[in-house]
Amino acid sequence: MKSPLAIHRESLEPGGFYGWHMVVYASIALAATGPGQTVGVSLFIDPLIADLGVSRSSISTAYMLGTLAGAFALPWIGRGIDRFGIRRSMLVIGFAFGGILMAMSLINDIVGLTAGFVGIRMAGQGALGLVATTSVAMWFSRRRGLATGIVSAIGAIGISSTPLILEGYLLQHGWRTAWVVEGLAIWVIVLPLAFFGIRNKPSDLKQRPDGPTPKQHRDTHGAPTAQFLHEPHVSYTRAQTLREPYFWLIASAVALSGLLTTAVSFHQISLLTSRGLTAAQAAANFIPQTVAGLAATLITGYLMDRFAGRWMIVGSMLTLAGALWWGTHVSPGISAIAFGAMLGSAGSMIRAVEAAALPRYFGLQYIGSIRGLVAAISVGGTACGPLLFATVFESTGTYNPALYISMFAPLALCGWAVFAREPGSRPKQHEGTSTKDGASRP
């Protein structure tokens, strides 16, 4: 039986395949975004309100402004990934994210808090998540849906586990110490991972996406021949992608899901305690969200390799609408578990669709720029939800009006998805520069 070290060495050879190692490393990196995600920030909200003496609306506004400002930088971060590669980008992003988290321990007012939200939302939720999921897209083609589904599922476990891991420590040591510990953890996990584990793309190791196949020709030394190392493909530029309606369907679904699931997650403790759950039960509701999200991500990733992505969008939006409606009736016990499961499934499904569909339809050459734009739209969408729900709650004393009204938006997107025309199974050729065999390429 081969040792793990021998298996790792073989995966780095031209006849091997390093892609499954990348799945593991990308999953860990995605899980490390937890401190910058809403579920990670939500535990700090009530202690911040108490210590800084600010209102729930004020802190929601700070979160909105910080998120919007952080989202503004993501398209440029996506371009940086295309230009400098996955490995260097992850090193820089990981170092910045850890430093920003530690700096959060020094804030004393709403201005500093807003600036901190800019940093952790841009570097954590946006940039690190973007580079993690994009790294896997480079290594797979036929099995991209499955691979990205695995990464999203395992990453979701880590993200959703953040409040469970951190809650006791935060209560015992305070929010300032908790942020320092989170920052150090990011440095310890992400920086070695990027430096020692990440490889930019298969051609760097003289490999090909999905690994060797029985039909793959090899030279006399057993290495893949050049025709398999440089498989030609046509990619959309970002400008060409923006002219495709299907791109805007995906971006809208991701943004809407982010807006509404973030709004609920941000106020989840308040929402569920108002429905009769204890604070501990409300925090534990992230468990069914995680489990259901894991299953939904794996299933969606598997189905994305076999069926049209628009049906996955329909499923995600219907589940989201159902979760919002259920939030108005949720109660302790099975009802709360069902609510968490629906909410977790909805968000996980659309993330799996986005990660697999964009490379499939628009190619890999400019995927960092394209996904960076989607990430900016998504993160920007998450900015508005918490403030809207906080405003409704402070005006009416309940979240029900916000939940009832918002459930109609995903239903409208379902109608769009049903009748949407998908691009071809491979990106269309556009007028622009030409490949060496004469095919048009952007």
C-alpha positions as CSV (number, residue, x, y, z in Angstrom):
1,M,0.0,0.0,0.0
2,K,1.4,3.4,-1.0
3,S,2.1,6.0,1.6
4,P,0.4,9.4,1.6
5,L,3.7,11.0,0.7
6,A,4.2,8.6,-2.3
7,I,0.7,9.4,-3.5
8,H,1.3,13.1,-3.2
9,R,4.5,12.8,-5.2
10,E,2.8,10.8,-7.9
11,S,0.1,13.5,-8.1
12,L,2.7,16.1,-9.0
13,E,4.1,14.1,-11.9
14,P,3.1,14.8,-15.6
15,G,1.2,11.5,-15.7
16,G,-0.6,12.1,-12.4
17,F,-3.4,14.4,-11.4
18,Y,-3.2,17.1,-8.6
19,G,-6.8,18.2,-9.0
20,W,-8.2,16.3,-6.0
21,H,-5.5,17.7,-3.8
22,M,-6.6,21.1,-4.9
23,V,-10.2,20.2,-3.9
24,V,-9.0,19.6,-0.4
25,Y,-6.9,22.8,-0.2
26,A,-9.6,24.9,-1.7
27,S,-12.2,23.5,0.8
28,I,-10.0,24.4,3.7
29,A,-9.4,27.9,2.3
30,L,-13.1,28.4,1.8
31,A,-13.9,27.3,5.3
32,A,-11.4,29.9,6.5
33,T,-13.6,32.6,5.2
34,G,-15.9,32.0,8.2
35,P,-14.8,35.0,10.3
36,G,-15.7,37.3,7.4
37,Q,-19.1,35.7,6.7
38,T,-22.3,36.9,8.2
39,V,-22.6,33.8,10.4
40,G,-19.2,34.6,11.9
41,V,-19.9,38.3,12.4
42,S,-23.4,37.6,13.8
43,L,-22.0,36.5,17.2
44,F,-20.3,39.8,17.7
45,I,-23.4,42.0,17.0
46,D,-25.0,42.0,20.5
47,P,-21.6,42.4,22.3
48,L,-20.7,45.3,20.0
49,I,-24.1,47.0,20.6
50,A,-23.6,46.7,24.3
51,D,-19.9,47.8,24.5
52,L,-19.9,50.5,21.8
53,G,-23.4,51.9,22.8
54,V,-24.8,51.8,19.3
55,S,-28.2,50.8,18.0
56,R,-29.0,47.8,15.9
57,S,-29.8,50.0,13.0
58,S,-26.5,51.8,13.3
59,I,-24.5,48.6,13.4
60,S,-26.5,47.3,10.4
61,T,-25.8,50.5,8.5
62,A,-22.1,50.1,9.3
63,Y,-22.2,46.5,8.1
64,M,-24.0,47.7,4.9
65,L,-21.5,50.4,4.1
66,G,-18.6,48.2,4.9
67,T,-19.9,45.4,2.7
68,L,-20.7,47.8,-0.2
69,A,-17.2,49.3,0.0
70,G,-15.6,45.9,0.2
71,A,-17.6,44.7,-2.8
72,F,-16.4,47.6,-4.9
73,A,-12.9,46.2,-4.9
74,L,-13.7,42.6,-5.9
75,P,-13.7,43.1,-9.7
76,W,-10.1,44.3,-9.5
77,I,-9.2,41.4,-7.2
78,G,-10.6,39.1,-9.8
79,R,-8.4,40.7,-12.4
80,G,-5.5,40.2,-10.1
81,I,-6.2,36.5,-9.9
82,D,-6.2,36.2,-13.7
83,R,-2.9,38.2,-13.8
84,F,-0.9,36.9,-10.9
85,G,-2.4,33.4,-10.4
86,I,-4.1,31.6,-7.6
87,R,-1.1,30.9,-5.4
88,R,0.2,34.4,-5.1
89,S,-3.3,35.9,-4.8
90,M,-4.1,33.6,-1.9
91,L,-0.9,34.5,-0.1
92,V,-1.6,38.2,-0.3
93,I,-5.3,37.8,0.5
94,G,-4.7,35.5,3.5
95,F,-2.1,37.8,5.0
96,A,-4.4,40.8,4.6
97,F,-7.4,39.0,6.0
98,G,-5.6,37.9,9.1
99,G,-4.2,41.3,9.8
100,I,-7.6,43.0,9.4
101,L,-9.2,40.6,11.8
102,M,-6.6,41.4,14.5
103,A,-7.0,45.1,13.8
104,M,-10.8,44.7,14.5
105,S,-9.8,44.2,18.2
106,L,-8.8,47.9,18.4
107,I,-12.0,49.5,17.3
108,N,-13.7,51.9,19.7
109,D,-16.5,53.6,17.7
110,I,-18.8,53.2,14.8
111,V,-16.3,54.7,12.3
112,G,-13.7,52.2,13.1
113,L,-16.2,49.4,13.0
114,T,-17.3,50.4,9.5
115,A,-13.7,50.4,8.3
116,G,-13.2,47.0,9.8
117,F,-16.3,45.7,8.1
118,V,-14.9,46.9,4.8
119,G,-11.8,44.9,5.3
120,I,-13.2,41.6,6.6
121,R,-16.0,41.6,4.0
122,M,-13.7,42.4,1.1
123,A,-10.8,40.0,2.1
124,G,-12.8,37.3,3.9
125,Q,-16.2,36.8,2.3
126,G,-15.2,38.2,-1.1
127,A,-11.6,37.7,-2.0
128,L,-10.6,34.5,-0.2
129,G,-13.8,32.8,-1.2
130,L,-13.3,33.9,-4.8
131,V,-9.8,32.6,-5.0
132,A,-10.6,29.3,-3.3
133,T,-13.5,28.3,-5.6
134,T,-11.8,29.7,-8.7
135,S,-8.8,27.5,-8.1
136,V,-10.8,24.3,-8.5
137,A,-12.5,25.5,-11.7
138,M,-9.0,25.5,-13.3
139,W,-8.4,21.8,-12.6
140,F,-11.7,20.3,-13.8
141,S,-13.9,20.3,-16.9
142,R,-16.2,17.3,-17.1
143,R,-16.4,16.9,-13.4
144,R,-16.3,20.5,-12.5
145,G,-19.8,20.5,-10.9
146,L,-18.9,17.6,-8.6
147,A,-15.5,19.1,-7.6
148,T,-16.9,22.6,-6.9
149,G,-19.8,21.0,-5.1
150,I,-17.5,19.2,-2.8
151,V,-15.5,22.4,-2.1
152,S,-18.6,24.4,-1.5
153,A,-20.0,21.7,0.8
154,I,-16.9,21.2,2.9
155,G,-16.4,25.0,3.0
156,A,-19.9,25.5,4.2
157,I,-19.3,23.1,7.0
158,G,-16.4,25.2,8.2
159,I,-18.2,28.5,7.7
160,S,-21.3,27.3,9.5
161,S,-19.2,25.8,12.3
162,T,-17.6,29.2,13.0
163,P,-20.3,30.4,15.5
164,L,-20.4,27.0,17.2
165,I,-16.6,27.0,17.7
166,L,-16.4,30.7,18.7
167,E,-19.4,31.2,20.8
168,G,-18.0,29.9,24.1
169,Y,-14.6,31.5,23.6
170,L,-16.2,34.9,22.8
171,L,-18.4,34.8,25.9
172,Q,-15.5,33.8,28.1
173,H,-12.7,36.1,26.7
174,G,-14.6,38.9,25.0
175,W,-14.9,40.0,21.4
176,R,-11.6,41.8,21.2
177,T,-9.6,38.7,22.1
178,A,-11.8,36.6,19.9
179,W,-10.9,38.7,16.8
180,V,-7.2,38.4,17.5
181,V,-7.4,34.7,17.8
182,E,-9.3,34.5,14.5
183,G,-6.7,36.6,12.7
184,L,-3.9,34.4,14.0
185,A,-5.8,31.3,12.9
186,I,-6.1,32.6,9.4
187,W,-2.3,33.2,9.2
188,V,-1.6,29.7,10.5
189,I,-4.0,28.0,8.1
190,V,-4.1,30.0,4.9
191,L,-0.5,31.1,4.4
192,P,1.2,27.7,4.6
193,L,-1.7,26.2,2.5
194,A,-1.1,28.8,-0.3
195,F,2.7,28.5,-0.2
196,F,3.1,24.7,0.0
197,G,-0.2,23.3,-1.4
198,I,-1.7,25.5,-4.1
199,R,-0.8,25.1,-7.8
200,N,-2.2,27.6,-10.3
201,K,-3.3,25.3,-13.1
202,P,-2.8,21.8,-14.6
203,S,-0.3,23.0,-17.3
204,D,2.1,24.1,-14.6
205,L,2.6,20.4,-13.8
206,K,2.2,19.3,-17.4
207,Q,-1.2,17.8,-16.6
208,R,-4.6,18.3,-18.0
209,P,-8.1,19.1,-16.5
210,D,-9.8,16.0,-15.0
211,G,-6.6,14.0,-15.1
212,P,-5.3,11.5,-17.6
213,T,-7.9,9.4,-19.6
214,P,-7.5,6.1,-21.4
215,K,-7.4,7.8,-24.7
216,Q,-4.7,10.2,-23.7
217,H,-1.5,9.8,-25.8
218,R,1.8,9.7,-24.1
219,D,5.4,10.1,-25.3
220,T,8.1,7.5,-24.9
221,H,8.8,8.7,-21.3
222,G,5.1,8.3,-20.3
223,A,4.3,12.0,-20.2
224,P,1.2,13.4,-21.9
225,T,1.8,14.8,-25.4
226,A,1.5,18.5,-26.2
227,Q,-1.9,18.2,-27.8
228,F,-3.4,17.2,-24.5
229,L,-1.5,19.7,-22.4
230,H,-2.8,22.7,-24.5
231,E,-6.4,21.8,-25.2
232,P,-7.7,24.9,-27.1
233,H,-10.9,26.6,-25.9
234,V,-12.7,29.8,-26.5
235,S,-13.3,32.2,-23.5
236,Y,-15.5,35.2,-23.1
237,T,-13.9,38.4,-22.0
238,R,-15.7,40.2,-19.1
239,A,-17.1,42.7,-21.5
240,Q,-18.6,40.0,-23.8
241,T,-19.9,38.1,-20.8
242,L,-21.8,41.2,-19.7
243,R,-23.8,41.1,-22.9
244,E,-25.1,37.6,-22.2
245,P,-28.6,37.6,-20.4
246,Y,-27.8,34.2,-18.8
247,F,-24.9,35.8,-16.9
248,W,-27.3,38.3,-15.4
249,L,-29.7,35.5,-14.4
250,I,-26.9,33.8,-12.5
251,A,-25.7,37.0,-11.0
252,S,-29.2,38.1,-9.9
253,A,-29.9,34.8,-8.3
254,V,-26.6,34.8,-6.4
255,A,-27.2,38.4,-5.3
256,L,-30.8,37.8,-4.2
257,S,-29.9,34.7,-2.3
258,G,-27.0,36.5,-0.6
259,L,-29.2,39.5,0.3
260,L,-32.0,37.5,1.9
261,T,-30.0,34.7,3.5
262,T,-27.6,37.3,5.0
263,A,-30.5,39.3,6.3
264,V,-31.9,36.3,8.1
265,S,-28.5,35.0,9.3
266,F,-27.4,38.5,10.6
267,H,-30.5,38.7,12.8
268,Q,-30.9,35.0,13.3
269,I,-30.4,35.1,17.1
270,S,-32.9,37.9,17.5
271,L,-35.4,36.3,15.0
272,L,-35.4,32.9,16.6
273,T,-35.4,34.0,20.2
274,S,-38.5,36.1,19.3
275,R,-40.1,32.9,18.2
276,G,-39.5,31.2,21.5
277,L,-36.0,29.6,21.1
278,T,-33.3,30.2,23.6
279,A,-30.1,32.0,22.5
280,A,-28.2,28.6,22.5
281,Q,-30.9,27.0,20.4
282,A,-30.8,29.9,18.0
283,A,-27.0,29.5,17.6
284,A,-27.4,25.7,17.2
285,N,-29.7,26.3,14.3
286,F,-26.6,26.7,12.2
287,I,-26.2,22.9,12.5
288,P,-29.2,21.9,10.4
289,Q,-28.2,24.8,8.0
290,T,-24.8,23.2,7.6
291,V,-26.0,19.6,7.2
292,A,-28.7,20.5,4.7
293,G,-26.4,22.8,2.9
294,L,-23.8,20.1,2.6
295,A,-26.3,17.6,1.1
296,A,-27.8,20.3,-1.3
297,T,-24.3,21.4,-2.5
298,L,-23.2,17.9,-3.3
299,I,-26.4,17.0,-5.1
300,T,-26.5,20.3,-7.0
301,G,-22.8,19.9,-8.1
302,Y,-23.6,16.3,-9.3
303,L,-26.7,17.4,-11.2
304,M,-24.9,20.4,-12.7
305,D,-22.6,18.0,-14.7
306,R,-25.8,16.4,-16.1
307,F,-28.6,18.9,-16.5
308,A,-29.3,22.5,-17.4
309,G,-28.2,24.9,-14.7
310,R,-31.5,26.9,-14.9
311,W,-33.4,24.0,-13.2
312,M,-30.9,24.2,-10.3
313,I,-31.6,28.0,-10.1
314,V,-35.4,27.3,-9.9
315,G,-34.9,24.8,-7.1
316,S,-32.7,27.2,-5.1
317,M,-35.2,30.1,-5.5
318,L,-38.2,27.9,-4.6
319,T,-36.4,26.7,-1.5
320,L,-35.4,30.2,-0.5
321,A,-39.0,31.4,-0.8
322,G,-40.2,28.5,1.3
323,A,-37.6,29.3,4.0
324,L,-38.7,32.9,4.2
325,W,-42.3,31.9,4.5
326,W,-41.4,29.3,7.2
327,G,-39.6,31.9,9.1
328,T,-42.9,33.6,10.0
329,H,-44.2,30.4,11.6
330,V,-41.0,28.8,13.0
331,S,-41.1,27.5,16.6
332,P,-38.8,25.4,18.8
333,G,-38.2,21.8,17.8
334,I,-38.7,20.2,14.4
335,S,-40.0,23.5,13.0
336,A,-36.8,25.3,13.7
337,I,-34.7,22.4,12.2
338,A,-36.8,22.6,9.0
339,F,-36.3,26.3,8.8
340,G,-32.6,26.0,9.2
341,A,-32.4,23.2,6.6
342,M,-34.3,25.1,4.0
343,L,-32.3,28.3,4.5
344,G,-29.0,26.4,4.3
345,S,-30.1,24.5,1.2
346,A,-31.1,27.5,-0.7
347,G,-27.9,29.4,-0.3
348,S,-25.7,26.4,-0.9
349,M,-27.5,25.4,-4.1
350,I,-27.0,28.7,-5.8
351,R,-23.3,28.9,-4.9
352,A,-22.8,25.5,-6.4
353,V,-24.6,26.6,-9.6
354,E,-22.5,29.8,-9.9
355,A,-19.2,28.0,-9.3
356,A,-19.9,25.4,-12.0
357,A,-21.9,27.4,-14.6
358,L,-19.7,30.4,-15.2
359,P,-16.6,28.4,-16.2
360,R,-18.8,26.1,-18.3
361,Y,-20.4,28.8,-20.3
362,F,-17.8,31.6,-20.4
363,G,-14.5,29.7,-20.3
364,L,-11.4,30.0,-18.0
365,Q,-9.1,32.6,-19.5
366,Y,-10.9,35.5,-17.8
367,I,-12.8,33.6,-15.1
368,G,-11.2,35.6,-12.3
369,S,-12.5,38.9,-13.7
370,I,-16.0,37.4,-14.4
371,R,-16.4,35.7,-11.0
372,G,-14.9,38.8,-9.3
373,L,-17.8,40.8,-10.8
374,V,-20.4,38.3,-9.6
375,A,-18.7,38.3,-6.2
376,A,-19.0,42.1,-6.1
377,I,-22.7,42.0,-7.0
378,S,-23.3,39.2,-4.5
379,V,-21.4,40.9,-1.6
380,G,-23.1,44.2,-2.5
381,G,-26.4,42.4,-2.3
382,T,-25.6,41.1,1.2
383,A,-25.0,44.6,2.4
384,C,-28.7,45.8,2.1
385,G,-30.5,42.9,3.7
386,P,-29.5,43.3,7.4
387,L,-30.4,47.0,7.4
388,L,-33.8,46.4,5.8
389,F,-34.7,43.7,8.3
390,A,-33.4,45.8,11.2
391,T,-35.5,48.8,10.1
392,V,-38.7,46.7,9.8
393,F,-38.0,45.1,13.2
394,E,-37.4,48.4,15.0
395,S,-40.6,49.8,13.4
396,T,-43.0,46.9,13.9
397,G,-41.3,44.7,16.6
398,T,-41.4,41.7,14.4
399,Y,-39.6,40.4,11.3
400,N,-42.7,39.0,9.7
401,P,-43.5,41.9,7.3
402,A,-39.9,41.7,5.9
403,L,-40.1,37.9,5.5
404,Y,-43.5,38.0,3.8
405,I,-42.6,40.7,1.3
406,S,-39.1,39.4,0.4
407,M,-40.4,35.9,-0.4
408,F,-41.9,37.1,-3.7
409,A,-38.5,38.1,-5.2
410,P,-37.2,34.6,-5.6
411,L,-40.5,33.5,-7.0
412,A,-40.1,36.1,-9.8
413,L,-36.6,34.8,-10.5
414,C,-38.0,31.3,-10.9
415,G,-40.1,32.6,-13.8
416,W,-37.1,34.1,-15.5
417,A,-35.0,31.0,-15.1
418,V,-37.7,28.7,-16.6
419,F,-37.7,30.6,-19.9
420,A,-34.0,31.7,-20.0
421,R,-31.9,30.5,-22.9
422,E,-28.6,29.1,-21.8
423,P,-25.4,29.7,-23.8
424,G,-24.0,26.7,-25.7
425,S,-22.3,23.9,-23.8
426,R,-19.0,25.6,-24.8
427,P,-18.5,29.4,-25.0
428,K,-19.4,30.9,-28.3
429,Q,-16.7,32.2,-30.6
430,H,-16.6,36.0,-30.8
431,E,-14.8,38.3,-33.1
432,G,-11.5,39.3,-31.7
433,T,-8.1,37.8,-31.7
434,S,-7.6,34.5,-33.3
435,T,-6.1,31.2,-32.0
436,K,-3.2,29.6,-33.8
437,D,-5.6,27.3,-35.7
438,G,-7.7,30.2,-36.9
439,A,-10.6,30.0,-34.5
440,S,-11.9,33.3,-33.2
441,R,-11.0,34.1,-29.6
442,P,-11.7,37.2,-27.5
